[in-house]
Amino acid sequence: MNYFKKILKYALPYKKYAGLNILSNAFYALFGTLAMVSLIPMINVLFGEGARVNVKPDLATADSLMRFSIESFNFFLTQKLEQDGPQGTLVFLIVIVISLFLLKNLFGYLALYFITFLRNGVVKDLRNDLYSHSLELPMAYYSDQRKGDLMSRILADVNEVQVSTLSFLELIVREPLTILFGLASMFVISPELTLFVLLFIPVSGFLISLIGKKLKKHSTKVQEESGVLLSAIEETFGGIRVIKGFVAEKSFTKRFSATTKRYFNFSNRLMHRQNLAGPVSEFLGIVTITALLWYGGNLVMVKQTISGGAFIGFMSLAYQILTPAKAMSKASYSVKRGNAAAERVMSVLETKNTITNTPNAITDLNFSSVIKFDKVSFKYEKENVLSEVSFEVKKGQTLALVGQSGSGKSTIANLLSRFYDVTEGAVLIDGIDIRDIDKASLRGAMGLVTQESILFNDTIKNNLLIGKEQASDDEMIAALKIANAWEFVKQLPQGMDTNIGDSGNKLSGGQKQRLSIARAVLKNPPIMILDEATSALDTESEQLVQIALENMMKNRTSVVIAHRLSTIKNADLIIVMRNGNIEETGNHDSLMAQNGNYKKLIDLQSFQ
């Protein structure tokens, strides 16, 4: 229940609705009990039963307030019978019964009306926190997690929390109060019968609890497999071109079928246990009612200690408390299922962000002189990806990183952006460790163009505005022109207001990359990181964009990862990486003169 309690903290902003729900549920339980009790005098009138009271009761001499209330009602009923006769009295009692049931259902609706704001509010806030916290988590978290599983937690698990756990909130007041008022009324009618009923409740509760012991375990497996399913779907549609190109439809279908089969098996086990709850609860309820009929029948027909109307009213009240008792037992299963979902949700929210700001982090970075890597080492898990890498890049210079795949080029860019923290050493900007610079300020000073064009299912304009939120149309057009993208953008049906589809798939690879470059140009940062920025372009587009990149990099510090000579030949400093170490440094001419690995790579044109 620890996770359930943590989820309930999200209900605090909606405590007003919780209070109104509790009040409405209290009236629901009260009028529900009174409605059942009101059946007794109506039945007594129908069958001519019930004790008549001709003397008005006196509160001062009454045994109790409850006894005084009952005798006062009987006195009123006696007077009514004498004035209006049995038929008139019956009509009056029917109106009372209908009115009480109307009030019961009115307050039942109001209780649900108010709890809706709380339930949906908690879900909204929980999803918002999950989403925002997920965005704050470091890149290392996403290396270890399936995207589909994270999606499942934000969507399916939060929904399960609402359906299963928060629905319990509707029961914690209404059902216990219904049981309490019902038992109190039953005790007044017949203490002996009430004690007989109470003998069956602990036995029923014990039998029902046996069914729900493994529900949480099975619920967790179902929710985990749901995450695997979402991951499989997301990966399939993300790589649909490759799947079709390699004629791998059957292979992926087979893998997906294996996942759905596991989900099928886990879901069956869970549903079998859930479905058993209803029949067991109903059977135990019928056993209780049957025993009550036998015992109560003796009191009516043999001992004649209570009237037939009182017994029928008692049975109605007994049934009324059995219904919420069954609802509470089912709700306990829901809580177990919802608690498993809450555990998965809270595990994300409680994941610590290791990339954090220091207490006195610099919030206004004004890059003025040099970027320095000082004996930087980094490891993702056990083996070093970088080993004591040191270099400096002065403001306005261009650094080119070359080397084979896996040599550590992109890791340097990731460390500079502080997507990861160094294992040893330090990355310094103007002599300040970037761990002492506010993350937003640090990344705000950097533009990023990646090998894979990352665009969103939105308009061109909104994709550009990620670079500069308040940019004008003129600024965006200027950025598009620098990236040699304006020519194709202005020819689109809605120009910059054209939706580019999922991941920009309505555009060609070259067009998508030029939009990515335009987005970075619009941001106009002092430091630019280009990770294979021209690799997705055709020859003509590359030539156009290369000129734009060179113009963009003037008077700007640039870190360029590239495999094409045209991209890095004019760099002020070229670093050749190999297995996480710096193998060679210099400019293009000096490295060619060394006749080392750089020259071999140039000759092969195989920078990767």
MARVEXTI-78237 format. One line per 10 residues: number of its first residue (from 1); for each residue x, y, z of C-alpha. Coordinates in pm, whole numbers. Example, Ala and Ser with C-alpha at 12.3 -4.5 7.8 and 13.67 -1.06 7.14 Angstrom:
residues 2
1 = 1230 -450 780 ~ 1367 -106 714 .
This chain:
residues 608
1 = 0 0 0 ~ 304 231 12 ~ 270 316 -355 ~ -104 373 -312 ~ -28 627 -38 ~ 222 803 -263 ~ -36 829 -540 ~ -287 973 -292 ~ -56 1275 -241 ~ -168 1384 -585 .
11 = -522 1415 -449 ~ -431 1702 -212 ~ -497 1982 -467 ~ -846 1837 -510 ~ -931 1794 -142 ~ -1234 2024 -184 ~ -1389 1769 -420 ~ -1289 1488 -184 ~ -1474 1663 100 ~ -1787 1713 -111 .
21 = -1766 1349 -218 ~ -1743 1233 144 ~ -2041 1450 242 ~ -2249 1324 -51 ~ -2157 963 24 ~ -2257 1009 389 ~ -2602 1129 283 ~ -2618 848 25 ~ -2557 589 298 ~ -2801 759 538 .
31 = -3089 788 293 ~ -3019 440 158 ~ -3061 295 507 ~ -3368 507 583 ~ -3524 395 253 ~ -3488 31 358 ~ -3616 99 708 ~ -3916 283 565 ~ -4028 -42 401 ~ -4108 -191 744 .
41 = -4406 29 837 ~ -4537 6 479 ~ -4535 -376 495 ~ -4688 -369 842 ~ -4971 -151 712 ~ -5022 -388 415 ~ -5052 -694 640 ~ -5211 -526 941 ~ -4909 -593 1162 ~ -4710 -369 1392 .
51 = -4770 -240 1742 ~ -4999 63 1772 ~ -4894 343 2006 ~ -5181 555 2133 ~ -4988 751 2396 ~ -4741 1012 2279 ~ -4389 908 2392 ~ -4198 1125 2638 ~ -3826 1180 2576 ~ -3760 1220 2948 .
61 = -3891 872 3028 ~ -3766 692 2714 ~ -3492 425 2742 ~ -3291 581 2461 ~ -3311 836 2182 ~ -3342 551 1930 ~ -3636 396 2119 ~ -3800 739 2153 ~ -3766 795 1775 ~ -3920 455 1691 .
71 = -4212 498 1932 ~ -4271 856 1808 ~ -4293 730 1450 ~ -4530 449 1557 ~ -4746 704 1742 ~ -4757 923 1430 ~ -4844 618 1217 ~ -5123 517 1459 ~ -5271 867 1436 ~ -5240 856 1056 .
81 = -5419 521 1038 ~ -5705 654 1249 ~ -5738 970 1035 ~ -5681 841 678 ~ -5733 469 712 ~ -5496 195 585 ~ -5519 300 216 ~ -5441 667 279 ~ -5159 576 516 ~ -5015 334 258 .
91 = -5007 607 -8 ~ -4833 839 238 ~ -4571 574 320 ~ -4515 503 -51 ~ -4442 873 -107 ~ -4189 863 180 ~ -4019 552 38 ~ -3996 704 -312 ~ -3864 1033 -169 ~ -3595 855 32 .
101 = -3481 648 -268 ~ -3477 966 -479 ~ -3257 1143 -225 ~ -3031 837 -201 ~ -2973 831 -577 ~ -2935 1209 -598 ~ -2654 1206 -344 ~ -2509 897 -513 ~ -2484 1094 -837 ~ -2336 1398 -661 .
111 = -2072 1176 -497 ~ -1969 1045 -840 ~ -1985 1397 -986 ~ -1737 1535 -732 ~ -1503 1235 -733 ~ -1470 1265 -1112 ~ -1281 1593 -1071 ~ -1047 1431 -822 ~ -984 1114 -1025 ~ -925 1290 -1355 .
121 = -725 1565 -1185 ~ -491 1312 -1024 ~ -446 1134 -1357 ~ -374 1464 -1535 ~ -116 1576 -1277 ~ 40 1230 -1258 ~ 81 1211 -1636 ~ 221 1564 -1650 ~ 475 1483 -1377 ~ 571 1156 -1545 .
131 = 619 1329 -1880 ~ 816 1624 -1744 ~ 1029 1402 -1516 ~ 1100 1168 -1809 ~ 1227 1466 -2008 ~ 1455 1560 -1719 ~ 1610 1215 -1685 ~ 1961 1173 -1828 ~ 2035 1009 -2162 ~ 2178 708 -1976 .
141 = 1826 625 -1853 ~ 1699 589 -2209 ~ 1989 361 -2295 ~ 1862 111 -2038 ~ 1486 148 -2091 ~ 1250 51 -2370 ~ 1062 351 -2503 ~ 750 137 -2531 ~ 770 44 -2162 ~ 796 410 -2065 .
151 = 497 486 -2290 ~ 307 203 -2122 ~ 372 352 -1779 ~ 257 700 -1883 ~ -56 573 -2061 ~ -169 225 -1952 ~ -35 220 -1594 ~ -163 566 -1508 ~ -501 466 -1649 ~ -490 149 -1436 .
161 = -421 367 -1131 ~ -734 565 -1212 ~ -958 265 -1283 ~ -833 40 -1005 ~ -679 242 -726 ~ -866 570 -734 ~ -1200 393 -774 ~ -1135 266 -422 ~ -1174 626 -303 ~ -1540 606 -396 .
171 = -1583 312 -159 ~ -1386 408 151 ~ -1665 634 279 ~ -1985 525 108 ~ -1962 150 162 ~ -1839 152 525 ~ -2106 408 618 ~ -2374 203 441 ~ -2263 -101 640 ~ -2245 98 966 .
181 = -2592 256 928 ~ -2736 -76 814 ~ -2593 -269 1109 ~ -2715 -3 1353 ~ -3069 -28 1212 ~ -3053 -407 1211 ~ -2940 -409 1572 ~ -3239 -194 1672 ~ -3477 -429 1486 ~ -3324 -750 1625 .
191 = -2995 -771 1817 ~ -3013 -1152 1803 ~ -3040 -1167 1422 ~ -2768 -903 1381 ~ -2517 -1102 1586 ~ -2603 -1409 1379 ~ -2524 -1217 1056 ~ -2195 -1085 1196 ~ -2069 -1441 1247 ~ -2054 -1492 871 .
201 = -1865 -1173 776 ~ -1513 -1270 905 ~ -1545 -1615 744 ~ -1646 -1464 409 ~ -1368 -1205 427 ~ -1106 -1473 493 ~ -1219 -1689 199 ~ -1226 -1392 -38 ~ -878 -1274 69 ~ -730 -1611 -31 .
211 = -818 -1541 -395 ~ -645 -1203 -414 ~ -302 -1294 -279 ~ -135 -1340 -618 ~ -321 -1065 -803 ~ -42 -808 -769 ~ 217 -1051 -903 ~ 10 -1135 -1210 ~ -84 -767 -1260 ~ 283 -666 -1267 .
221 = 359 -930 -1532 ~ 68 -813 -1747 ~ 177 -449 -1725 ~ 541 -533 -1802 ~ 436 -737 -2105 ~ 215 -446 -2214 ~ 532 -232 -2223 ~ 706 -495 -2436 ~ 409 -492 -2674 ~ 422 -114 -2712 .
231 = 797 -129 -2771 ~ 753 -391 -3042 ~ 487 -182 -3216 ~ 691 139 -3189 ~ 1005 -29 -3326 ~ 812 -197 -3607 ~ 652 119 -3740 ~ 970 317 -3686 ~ 1165 71 -3899 ~ 893 -28 -4146 .
241 = 1109 60 -4448 ~ 1389 -172 -4334 ~ 1144 -452 -4252 ~ 990 -436 -4597 ~ 1327 -390 -4767 ~ 1465 -707 -4608 ~ 1138 -898 -4652 ~ 1131 -950 -4274 ~ 755 -928 -4227 ~ 721 -1295 -4127 .
251 = 1009 -1275 -3882 ~ 868 -968 -3707 ~ 517 -1114 -3710 ~ 653 -1427 -3541 ~ 829 -1221 -3272 ~ 518 -1011 -3216 ~ 301 -1323 -3192 ~ 531 -1462 -2923 ~ 486 -1139 -2725 ~ 109 -1140 -2763 .
261 = 101 -1506 -2656 ~ 285 -1423 -2333 ~ 46 -1131 -2278 ~ -245 -1367 -2348 ~ -126 -1618 -2088 ~ -55 -1359 -1818 ~ -388 -1184 -1883 ~ -579 -1513 -1861 ~ -428 -1597 -1523 ~ -509 -1248 -1394 .
271 = -863 -1245 -1530 ~ -938 -1594 -1396 ~ -857 -1476 -1045 ~ -1053 -1153 -1089 ~ -1352 -1337 -1234 ~ -1352 -1580 -942 ~ -1407 -1293 -698 ~ -1765 -1223 -811 ~ -1902 -1579 -794 ~ -1732 -1649 -461 .
281 = -1867 -1326 -311 ~ -2218 -1393 -443 ~ -2218 -1755 -324 ~ -2107 -1653 23 ~ -2375 -1384 22 ~ -2644 -1636 -72 ~ -2522 -1872 201 ~ -2553 -1587 452 ~ -2902 -1489 330 ~ -3018 -1855 338 .
291 = -2891 -1902 691 ~ -3061 -1576 784 ~ -3392 -1693 634 ~ -3375 -2013 835 ~ -3284 -1847 1164 ~ -3507 -1542 1116 ~ -3799 -1756 998 ~ -3793 -1931 1335 ~ -3806 -1595 1514 ~ -4111 -1487 1310 .
301 = -4309 -1810 1292 ~ -4203 -2004 1603 ~ -4085 -1759 1865 ~ -4282 -1465 1716 ~ -4035 -1214 1860 ~ -4043 -990 1552 ~ -4312 -909 1295 ~ -4308 -1024 934 ~ -4262 -664 816 ~ -3967 -613 1050 .
311 = -3809 -936 927 ~ -3847 -838 559 ~ -3701 -496 642 ~ -3415 -669 824 ~ -3351 -890 521 ~ -3346 -581 296 ~ -3090 -417 523 ~ -2883 -738 534 ~ -2881 -747 155 ~ -2788 -379 150 .
321 = -2479 -436 364 ~ -2380 -746 165 ~ -2370 -544 -159 ~ -2113 -290 -32 ~ -1923 -570 140 ~ -1889 -744 -198 ~ -1796 -413 -361 ~ -1524 -361 -101 ~ -1387 -712 -159 ~ -1374 -648 -535 .
331 = -1217 -310 -467 ~ -944 -481 -266 ~ -856 -680 -578 ~ -854 -358 -776 ~ -622 -196 -525 ~ -379 -486 -555 ~ -387 -453 -933 ~ -367 -75 -916 ~ -85 -91 -662 ~ 123 -289 -911 .
341 = 61 -13 -1169 ~ 135 256 -911 ~ 465 83 -832 ~ 570 102 -1197 ~ 462 467 -1219 ~ 642 569 -901 ~ 959 383 -1003 ~ 991 636 -1288 ~ 904 936 -1072 ~ 1151 824 -804 .
351 = 1435 766 -1050 ~ 1702 1018 -957 ~ 1836 1252 -1222 ~ 2213 1217 -1197 ~ 2269 1521 -1423 ~ 2173 1798 -1180 ~ 2258 2161 -1119 ~ 2485 2251 -829 ~ 2336 2481 -561 ~ 2518 2790 -693 .
361 = 2518 2701 -1063 ~ 2597 2982 -1306 ~ 2276 3080 -1481 ~ 2413 3330 -1731 ~ 2685 3166 -1940 ~ 2871 3416 -2156 ~ 3124 3213 -2353 ~ 3426 3433 -2425 ~ 3752 3241 -2460 ~ 3806 2863 -2462 .
371 = 3654 2515 -2432 ~ 3884 2267 -2263 ~ 3874 1891 -2208 ~ 4107 1820 -1916 ~ 4209 1453 -1889 ~ 3853 1340 -1951 ~ 3769 973 -1911 ~ 3422 828 -1952 ~ 3259 488 -1929 ~ 2899 386 -1998 .
381 = 2923 69 -1790 ~ 3259 -97 -1722 ~ 3492 -28 -2013 ~ 3621 322 -2085 ~ 3484 488 -2396 ~ 3727 781 -2352 ~ 4062 766 -2174 ~ 4228 1087 -2045 ~ 4132 1297 -2348 ~ 4269 1653 -2336 .
391 = 4241 1937 -2587 ~ 4144 2303 -2618 ~ 3926 2490 -2866 ~ 3942 2869 -2864 ~ 3643 3086 -2933 ~ 3576 3117 -3304 ~ 3771 2804 -3392 ~ 3638 2490 -3556 ~ 3723 2152 -3407 ~ 3679 1847 -3631 .
401 = 3659 1500 -3479 ~ 3734 1208 -3709 ~ 3788 838 -3662 ~ 3624 504 -3699 ~ 3281 424 -3558 ~ 3299 371 -3181 ~ 3618 573 -3142 ~ 3449 823 -2907 ~ 3365 1115 -3138 ~ 2997 1144 -3049 .
411 = 3078 1083 -2682 ~ 3286 1402 -2680 ~ 2988 1595 -2820 ~ 2756 1435 -2561 ~ 2988 1526 -2275 ~ 3021 1885 -2398 ~ 2639 1913 -2404 ~ 2635 1743 -2063 ~ 2402 1469 -2177 ~ 2637 1258 -1965 .
421 = 2881 1353 -1688 ~ 3248 1267 -1716 ~ 3376 973 -1513 ~ 3710 1143 -1449 ~ 3860 1479 -1541 ~ 3656 1786 -1635 ~ 3506 1974 -1928 ~ 3567 2346 -1886 ~ 3422 2651 -2058 ~ 3622 2968 -1985 .
431 = 3782 2777 -1698 ~ 3449 2686 -1540 ~ 3356 2321 -1495 ~ 3033 2272 -1692 ~ 2893 2083 -1390 ~ 2888 2424 -1219 ~ 2687 2581 -1503 ~ 2309 2565 -1510 ~ 2206 2298 -1764 ~ 1958 2525 -1940 .
441 = 2219 2800 -1966 ~ 2483 2558 -2094 ~ 2264 2399 -2359 ~ 2113 2734 -2446 ~ 2460 2839 -2564 ~ 2479 2541 -2801 ~ 2317 2448 -3131 ~ 2285 2085 -3233 ~ 2253 1926 -3575 ~ 2259 1546 -3564 .
451 = 2319 1281 -3829 ~ 1958 1170 -3800 ~ 1718 1456 -3875 ~ 1496 1471 -3568 ~ 1175 1652 -3661 ~ 828 1637 -3511 ~ 481 1576 -3651 ~ 397 1943 -3678 ~ 435 2238 -3913 ~ 771 2359 -4041 .
461 = 721 2680 -3844 ~ 666 2500 -3513 ~ 968 2277 -3577 ~ 1181 2587 -3629 ~ 1041 2762 -3322 ~ 1204 2492 -3106 ~ 1527 2677 -3186 ~ 1390 3019 -3089 ~ 1046 3031 -2935 ~ 967 3397 -3010 .
471 = 1122 3415 -3358 ~ 946 3624 -3621 ~ 855 3497 -3967 ~ 1134 3709 -4116 ~ 1390 3550 -3883 ~ 1270 3202 -3976 ~ 1282 3278 -4347 ~ 1638 3414 -4306 ~ 1740 3093 -4128 ~ 1580 2881 -4400 .
481 = 1769 3076 -4665 ~ 2103 3022 -4487 ~ 2027 2649 -4474 ~ 1928 2654 -4842 ~ 1581 2532 -4742 ~ 1366 2832 -4835 ~ 1346 2737 -5201 ~ 1158 2413 -5132 ~ 965 2546 -4830 ~ 806 2834 -5018 .
491 = 682 2591 -5285 ~ 493 2376 -5032 ~ 108 2414 -5027 ~ 100 2607 -4697 ~ 462 2720 -4692 ~ 598 2725 -4338 ~ 254 2619 -4209 ~ 278 2285 -4391 ~ 263 1977 -4166 ~ 564 1755 -4238 .
501 = 420 1429 -4099 ~ 556 1180 -3847 ~ 932 1240 -3809 ~ 912 1466 -4115 ~ 844 1171 -4343 ~ 663 1389 -4599 ~ 1003 1538 -4685 ~ 1314 1390 -4842 ~ 1624 1316 -4633 ~ 1804 1622 -4765 .
511 = 1507 1849 -4698 ~ 1473 1721 -4342 ~ 1842 1780 -4273 ~ 1828 2133 -4409 ~ 1535 2207 -4177 ~ 1742 2074 -3885 ~ 2023 2307 -3987 ~ 1781 2600 -4020 ~ 1654 2529 -3667 ~ 2010 2550 -3532 .
521 = 2078 2865 -3736 ~ 1766 3029 -3594 ~ 1887 2963 -3240 ~ 2211 3147 -3327 ~ 2421 3000 -3041 ~ 2790 3080 -2978 ~ 2878 2707 -2988 ~ 2764 2476 -3266 ~ 2779 2096 -3257 ~ 2747 1923 -3594 .
531 = 2727 1544 -3570 ~ 2759 1409 -3926 ~ 2542 1704 -4031 ~ 2582 1659 -4405 ~ 2589 1279 -4424 ~ 2221 1252 -4521 ~ 2248 1500 -4809 ~ 2287 1429 -5176 ~ 2590 1579 -5353 ~ 2407 1890 -5475 .
541 = 2244 1959 -5139 ~ 2572 1896 -4958 ~ 2747 2161 -5162 ~ 2472 2414 -5094 ~ 2457 2333 -4724 ~ 2835 2324 -4687 ~ 2853 2688 -4791 ~ 2574 2768 -4546 ~ 2752 2582 -4267 ~ 3076 2764 -4333 .
551 = 2895 3097 -4320 ~ 2718 2991 -4004 ~ 3042 2883 -3837 ~ 3216 3217 -3892 ~ 3291 3389 -3561 ~ 3144 3083 -3390 ~ 3301 2792 -3204 ~ 3211 2469 -3379 ~ 3258 2103 -3298 ~ 3220 1900 -3615 .
561 = 3194 1522 -3641 ~ 3221 1423 -4006 ~ 3348 1169 -4252 ~ 3370 1387 -4560 ~ 3680 1586 -4645 ~ 3475 1886 -4755 ~ 3332 1918 -4405 ~ 3655 1923 -4206 ~ 3942 2030 -4434 ~ 3914 2395 -4320 .
571 = 3894 2313 -3949 ~ 4139 2492 -3720 ~ 4198 2175 -3520 ~ 4144 1817 -3629 ~ 4153 1536 -3372 ~ 4185 1179 -3492 ~ 4022 940 -3244 ~ 4094 570 -3204 ~ 3947 343 -2934 ~ 3869 636 -2704 .
581 = 4215 793 -2732 ~ 4351 1088 -2927 ~ 4578 943 -3194 ~ 4670 1256 -3391 ~ 4603 1630 -3371 ~ 4668 1923 -3604 ~ 4516 2094 -3903 ~ 4456 1927 -4239 ~ 4795 2013 -4391 ~ 5003 1916 -4085 .
591 = 4818 1586 -4046 ~ 4865 1501 -4413 ~ 5235 1574 -4372 ~ 5254 1330 -4079 ~ 5153 1054 -4321 ~ 4969 875 -4041 ~ 4622 735 -3987 ~ 4455 1063 -4088 ~ 4611 1044 -4433 ~ 4498 683 -4468 .
601 = 4146 783 -4378 ~ 4156 1070 -4626 ~ 4280 839 -4896 ~ 4005 591 -4820 ~ 3744 866 -4764 ~ 3606 651 -4484 ~ 3557 876 -4184 ~ 3275 712 -3995 .
